[in-house]
Amino acid sequence: MLLCFQRDTFQEIDDISYWSPAETKLTEVDFLVQKGPEEIAIQVKSTTCLRPEHLLGLQAISQLKGLTRKMIVYLGKEKLMKEGGIEVLPFEKFVDELKLKRI
């Protein structure tokens, strides 16, 4: 909902979609945000504790052309950087990124 508000209000987001490869039903990314030629993959988890399987969708999408950022938004408190450049952001930090129009 916040991504749609960002898109509709500031008109800097061209498209918001969902990503899942045809070959597997267990791998997906909740949001693929397109801003011009750049794409941002966002996975949302309603947990305070991340598990390795939470990274699978972002790891699978990492070769997508134009992908500039991969991030997990979660209910924890710690901002992290995981292997492969996956950003882990607490929900509050994600909202800050939206306010600053970095997404």
C-alpha positions in Angstrom: 0.0 0.0 0.0 2.8 2.4 0.8 4.5 1.7 -2.5 1.2 2.4 -4.3 0.9 5.7 -2.4 4.5 6.6 -3.4 3.8 5.7 -7.0 0.5 7.6 -7.2 1.6 10.7 -5.2 5.1 11.4 -6.6 4.8 9.5 -10.0 8.4 8.4 -9.8 7.6 4.7 -9.7 6.7 3.4 -13.2 5.4 0.0 -12.2 4.9 -2.3 -9.2 4.7 -6.1 -9.9 5.2 -9.5 -8.4 8.0 -11.9 -9.5 8.0 -15.7 -9.6 9.9 -17.8 -12.0 7.9 -20.4 -14.0 10.1 -23.3 -13.0 9.4 -23.1 -9.3 6.4 -22.2 -7.2 8.3 -21.8 -3.9 10.5 -18.9 -5.0 9.0 -15.5 -5.3 9.6 -11.8 -4.6 6.7 -9.8 -3.2 7.4 -6.5 -5.1 9.4 -5.6 -8.1 9.5 -1.8 -8.3 10.4 -0.2 -11.7 11.8 3.3 -11.8 12.9 4.0 -15.4 15.5 1.5 -16.4 16.1 0.5 -12.7 14.3 -2.2 -10.7 14.2 -2.8 -7.0 13.2 -6.2 -5.6 11.5 -6.1 -2.2 10.6 -9.1 0.0 8.4 -8.4 3.0 8.4 -10.7 6.1 6.2 -10.3 9.1 8.8 -11.6 11.5 11.4 -10.2 13.9 13.9 -13.0 13.1 15.1 -13.8 9.6 15.8 -17.3 8.4 18.0 -18.4 5.4 14.9 -19.4 3.4 13.7 -15.8 3.5 16.5 -14.9 1.2 15.7 -17.4 -1.6 13.6 -15.2 -3.8 16.0 -12.3 -3.7 18.9 -14.7 -4.5 17.0 -16.2 -7.4 16.2 -12.8 -8.9 19.7 -11.4 -8.6 20.6 -11.8 -12.3 17.6 -9.8 -13.5 18.7 -7.1 -15.9 18.3 -3.6 -14.5 18.1 -4.8 -10.9 19.8 -2.2 -8.7 18.7 -3.1 -5.2 17.4 -6.2 -3.3 15.9 -5.8 0.1 13.9 -7.6 2.8 11.6 -5.5 5.0 10.9 -7.1 8.4 9.7 -6.3 11.9 13.1 -6.6 13.5 15.2 -3.7 14.8 18.5 -4.2 13.1 19.6 -3.0 9.7 21.8 -5.6 8.0 23.6 -6.4 4.7 23.5 -10.0 3.7 25.5 -11.9 1.1 24.8 -10.9 -2.5 24.1 -7.3 -1.5 20.7 -8.0 0.0 19.7 -5.2 2.3 17.7 -6.1 5.4 15.7 -3.1 6.6 13.4 -2.8 9.7 10.0 -1.5 8.6 10.7 2.0 10.1 13.9 2.3 8.0 12.0 1.2 4.9 9.5 4.0 5.5 12.4 6.4 5.8 13.7 5.3 2.4 10.3 6.0 0.9 10.1 9.4 2.5 13.5 10.2 1.1 12.4 8.9 -2.4 15.1 6.3 -2.5 12.6 3.7 -3.5 
